[in-house]
Amino acid sequence: MEKNKAIFGVAVVGGAAVAGAILSLIFSTFLDLGTVKTVETTAPAPETQAARGILYNPPRPQDAPESIRDAVLLGYNLLRHTRKYAASYVGNQLNCDSCHFKGGITEGGKGGGLSLVGVAAIYPEYKKREQYSVDLVSRTNDCFERSMNGKPLPPDSKEMTAIVTYYQWISKGLPIYAKIPWLGLKHLQSTHVPDKAQGQKIFIQKCAVCHGPDGQGTQIAPPLWGPQSFNDGAGMAKPQNLSAFAYLNMPLGNPDLTEAPALDVGWYVISQPRPHFKNR
């Protein structure tokens, strides 16, 4: 009797192992895009994630496999030169690169703009504003309609396919739904009360040389308000966001604003007129 129980136990364990292997093979067929080598069934404990580390080491667009290289390179060019490669969908003088420097292949932080490395690992994501889960296509079109005051790309278009393929390639190897430390924009933790009058002075001193004295942009920098800038539905239309972005990145190439001036200039810029977002 004991021998039969032992045999039965071995059979159950062996059967479970075989079933697990088969399921693993099935899921890996659907999930493996040449970037993820293992599938975790449970979220790692914080200490496990910290122990293994999440390193910034994105692949270069030109190193993409031949099967997706053209799409990846087109996606990169669409982000760098959006008004050239997606002209009919852009309604102002901005490119994606205006916020996502170097096509988003940066580690963020001081002077790095808003990184896109890892976005394919964290989306779909629940958004409080929309009150539903947003995927990469919807999130990208959100920027086209708001930040570039334009029109959404058709989800099945060559352009959108290229952009999403680019996101996936530069996110290669990053763990799914982990906390990517360089993504996002953290608000400034300051008790300073923004002063728009002081912000205007700072704008003239620090910003006007690139963005123009009237904020309408120049050959080297995009407009910050007026008909050719982002509309009032864009993320940057929130003064907290613009202030944090200015603190980290402005003046371009030599970001030297401290928190108080960044808050002053952010509130000043957002107080200026800009297009109204028409929710289509």
C-alpha positions as CSV (number, residue, x, y, z in Angstrom):
1,M,0.0,0.0,0.0
2,E,2.8,2.5,1.0
3,K,4.6,1.5,-2.2
4,N,1.5,2.3,-4.3
5,K,1.2,5.7,-2.6
6,A,4.8,6.5,-3.3
7,I,4.4,5.6,-6.9
8,F,1.2,7.7,-7.1
9,G,3.0,10.7,-5.6
10,V,5.9,10.4,-8.1
11,A,3.4,10.2,-10.9
12,V,1.6,13.3,-9.8
13,V,4.8,15.3,-9.4
14,G,6.0,14.1,-12.8
15,G,2.7,14.8,-14.5
16,A,2.7,18.3,-13.0
17,A,6.2,19.0,-14.2
18,V,5.3,17.8,-17.7
19,A,2.2,20.0,-17.7
20,G,4.1,22.9,-16.4
21,A,6.7,22.5,-19.2
22,I,4.0,22.3,-21.8
23,L,2.2,25.5,-20.5
24,S,5.6,27.3,-20.3
25,L,6.3,26.4,-23.9
26,I,2.8,27.6,-25.0
27,F,3.0,30.9,-23.2
28,S,6.6,31.5,-24.4
29,T,5.4,31.1,-27.9
30,F,3.0,34.0,-27.5
31,L,5.1,36.2,-25.2
32,D,8.7,35.8,-26.5
33,L,9.4,38.6,-28.9
34,G,13.1,38.0,-28.8
35,T,13.4,40.2,-25.7
36,V,12.0,38.2,-22.7
37,K,13.6,34.9,-21.9
38,T,11.6,33.9,-18.8
39,V,8.0,34.5,-17.7
40,E,7.4,35.3,-14.0
41,T,4.1,34.1,-12.6
42,T,4.3,36.2,-9.5
43,A,5.5,39.7,-8.8
44,P,9.0,39.7,-7.4
45,A,9.5,40.9,-3.9
46,P,11.0,44.4,-3.7
47,E,14.3,43.1,-2.4
48,T,14.5,40.5,-5.2
49,Q,14.0,43.3,-7.8
50,A,16.6,45.5,-6.0
51,A,19.0,42.6,-5.9
52,R,18.9,41.8,-9.6
53,G,18.8,45.5,-10.5
54,I,17.1,47.3,-13.4
55,L,19.9,48.7,-15.5
56,Y,19.6,51.3,-18.2
57,N,21.1,49.7,-21.3
58,P,18.8,50.1,-24.3
59,P,19.8,48.6,-27.7
60,R,20.5,51.0,-30.6
61,P,17.8,51.3,-33.2
62,Q,20.2,50.3,-35.9
63,D,21.0,47.1,-34.1
64,A,17.4,45.8,-34.4
65,P,17.0,42.4,-36.1
66,E,16.6,42.6,-39.9
67,S,13.0,41.5,-39.6
68,I,12.0,44.6,-37.7
69,R,14.8,47.0,-38.4
70,D,13.0,49.1,-41.0
71,A,10.0,49.5,-38.6
72,V,12.3,50.4,-35.6
73,L,14.2,53.0,-37.7
74,L,11.0,54.5,-39.0
75,G,9.7,54.7,-35.4
76,Y,12.9,56.4,-34.3
77,N,12.6,58.9,-37.1
78,L,8.9,59.5,-36.4
79,L,9.8,60.5,-32.8
80,R,12.8,62.6,-33.8
81,H,11.2,64.4,-36.8
82,T,7.5,64.0,-36.3
83,R,6.5,67.0,-38.4
84,K,8.4,65.5,-41.3
85,Y,7.3,61.8,-41.1
86,A,3.8,62.3,-39.8
87,A,3.0,65.8,-41.0
88,S,-0.7,65.4,-41.6
89,Y,-1.2,64.3,-37.9
90,V,0.7,67.2,-36.3
91,G,-1.1,70.5,-35.6
92,N,1.7,72.7,-34.3
93,Q,5.5,73.2,-34.3
94,L,6.4,70.4,-31.9
95,N,8.0,67.0,-32.4
96,C,7.9,64.1,-30.0
97,D,11.6,64.9,-29.6
98,S,10.6,68.2,-28.0
99,C,10.0,66.4,-24.7
100,H,11.5,62.9,-25.4
101,F,15.1,64.0,-26.3
102,K,17.0,61.8,-28.8
103,G,13.9,59.8,-29.6
104,G,13.4,59.0,-25.9
105,I,16.6,56.9,-25.7
106,T,17.8,58.7,-22.6
107,E,17.9,57.9,-18.9
108,G,15.9,60.9,-18.0
109,G,17.2,62.9,-15.0
110,K,19.2,66.1,-15.4
111,G,19.2,67.1,-19.1
112,G,17.7,63.8,-20.3
113,G,14.2,64.8,-21.2
114,L,11.4,62.2,-20.8
115,S,12.7,58.7,-21.4
116,L,10.7,56.2,-23.4
117,V,13.0,53.3,-22.6
118,G,10.8,50.7,-20.8
119,V,7.4,52.0,-21.8
120,A,6.7,48.8,-23.6
121,A,7.3,46.9,-20.3
122,I,4.8,49.0,-18.2
123,Y,1.8,49.4,-20.6
124,P,-1.1,48.8,-20.7
125,E,-1.4,51.1,-17.6
126,Y,-4.4,52.4,-15.7
127,K,-4.8,56.1,-16.1
128,K,-6.9,58.1,-13.6
129,R,-7.7,60.8,-16.1
130,E,-9.2,58.4,-18.6
131,Q,-10.5,56.0,-15.9
132,Y,-9.5,52.9,-17.8
133,S,-6.5,50.9,-18.9
134,V,-4.5,52.7,-21.6
135,D,-2.3,50.9,-24.1
136,L,0.6,52.2,-26.0
137,V,-1.4,53.0,-29.1
138,S,-3.9,55.1,-27.1
139,R,-1.2,56.8,-25.1
140,T,0.8,57.7,-28.2
141,N,-2.3,59.2,-29.8
142,D,-3.0,61.1,-26.7
143,C,0.2,62.9,-27.3
144,F,-0.6,63.5,-30.9
145,E,-3.9,65.1,-30.0
146,R,-2.8,67.0,-27.0
147,S,1.0,67.8,-27.0
148,M,1.0,68.2,-30.8
149,N,-2.5,69.5,-31.0
150,G,-3.1,67.2,-34.0
151,K,-5.0,64.1,-35.0
152,P,-4.6,60.5,-33.9
153,L,-2.7,58.0,-36.0
154,P,-4.8,55.1,-37.3
155,P,-4.0,52.2,-35.0
156,D,-3.1,49.9,-37.9
157,S,-1.1,52.5,-39.8
158,K,2.5,52.0,-40.8
159,E,3.4,54.9,-38.6
160,M,1.8,53.6,-35.5
161,T,3.1,50.1,-36.1
162,A,6.6,51.5,-36.4
163,I,6.3,53.6,-33.2
164,V,5.1,50.7,-31.1
165,T,7.8,48.4,-32.6
166,Y,10.4,51.0,-31.7
167,Y,9.0,51.2,-28.1
168,Q,9.3,47.4,-27.8
169,W,12.8,47.3,-29.2
170,I,14.3,50.0,-26.9
171,S,12.5,48.3,-23.9
172,K,14.2,45.0,-24.7
173,G,15.2,42.9,-21.7
174,L,13.4,45.0,-19.1
175,P,11.1,43.1,-16.7
176,I,7.4,43.4,-17.4
177,Y,5.5,45.7,-15.0
178,A,8.5,46.4,-12.9
179,K,9.1,49.9,-11.6
180,I,11.4,51.4,-14.2
181,P,13.3,54.1,-12.1
182,W,13.9,56.5,-15.0
183,L,10.4,56.7,-16.3
184,G,8.0,59.5,-15.5
185,L,8.3,63.1,-14.2
186,K,8.4,63.7,-10.5
187,H,7.0,67.0,-9.2
188,L,9.2,69.4,-7.3
189,Q,8.9,69.0,-3.6
190,S,9.1,72.7,-2.6
191,T,7.1,75.0,-0.3
192,H,7.9,77.9,-2.7
193,V,4.7,79.8,-3.8
194,P,5.1,80.3,-7.6
195,D,5.4,84.0,-8.6
196,K,4.4,84.5,-12.3
197,A,5.8,88.1,-12.4
198,Q,9.2,86.7,-11.3
199,G,8.7,83.9,-13.8
200,Q,8.4,86.4,-16.6
201,K,11.8,87.8,-15.6
202,I,13.3,84.4,-15.5
203,F,11.8,83.6,-18.9
204,I,13.4,86.7,-20.4
205,Q,16.8,85.9,-18.8
206,K,16.9,82.2,-19.4
207,C,14.4,81.1,-22.0
208,A,13.8,83.8,-24.5
209,V,17.1,83.3,-26.4
210,C,15.9,79.9,-27.6
211,H,12.1,80.1,-27.3
212,G,11.7,83.7,-28.5
213,P,10.9,86.7,-26.4
214,D,7.2,86.2,-27.2
215,G,7.3,82.4,-26.5
216,Q,6.5,81.6,-30.1
217,G,9.6,79.5,-30.7
218,T,12.6,79.9,-32.9
219,Q,14.7,77.8,-35.3
220,I,16.3,76.0,-32.3
221,A,13.4,75.6,-29.9
222,P,9.6,75.0,-30.0
223,P,7.0,77.5,-29.0
224,L,5.8,77.4,-25.4
225,W,2.5,79.1,-25.9
226,G,0.3,80.5,-28.7
227,P,-1.3,78.7,-31.6
228,Q,1.7,76.6,-32.5
229,S,2.3,75.2,-29.1
230,F,0.8,72.3,-27.1
231,N,-2.9,72.7,-26.1
232,D,-4.4,73.0,-22.7
233,G,-5.1,69.2,-22.5
234,A,-1.4,68.3,-22.7
235,G,0.5,67.0,-19.8
236,M,2.9,69.9,-20.0
237,A,-0.1,72.3,-19.7
238,K,0.0,71.4,-16.0
239,P,2.3,73.9,-14.3
240,Q,3.7,71.3,-11.9
241,N,4.8,69.1,-14.9
242,L,6.3,72.0,-16.9
243,S,8.1,73.3,-13.8
244,A,9.7,69.9,-13.1
245,F,10.6,69.5,-16.7
246,A,12.2,73.0,-16.8
247,Y,14.1,72.2,-13.5
248,L,15.6,69.1,-15.0
249,N,16.3,70.2,-18.5
250,M,16.5,74.0,-19.0
251,P,18.4,75.8,-20.3
252,L,19.0,73.0,-22.8
253,G,22.5,71.6,-22.5
254,N,23.2,73.4,-19.2
255,P,20.2,72.9,-16.9
256,D,20.9,75.3,-14.0
257,L,17.5,76.3,-12.7
258,T,16.9,75.8,-9.0
259,E,13.4,74.8,-7.7
260,A,12.0,78.2,-7.0
261,P,12.8,79.8,-10.4
262,A,11.6,76.6,-12.1
263,L,8.3,76.9,-10.4
264,D,8.0,80.6,-11.2
265,V,8.7,80.2,-14.9
266,G,6.5,77.1,-15.1
267,W,3.5,79.0,-13.7
268,Y,4.2,82.0,-15.9
269,V,4.5,80.0,-19.1
270,I,1.3,78.0,-18.5
271,S,-0.6,81.2,-17.7
272,Q,-0.1,82.3,-21.3
273,P,-2.8,81.6,-24.0
274,R,-2.7,78.3,-25.9
275,P,-5.1,76.2,-28.0
276,H,-8.0,74.5,-26.3
277,F,-8.1,70.7,-26.4
278,K,-11.2,69.5,-28.2
279,N,-12.0,66.0,-27.1
280,R,-13.0,64.2,-30.3
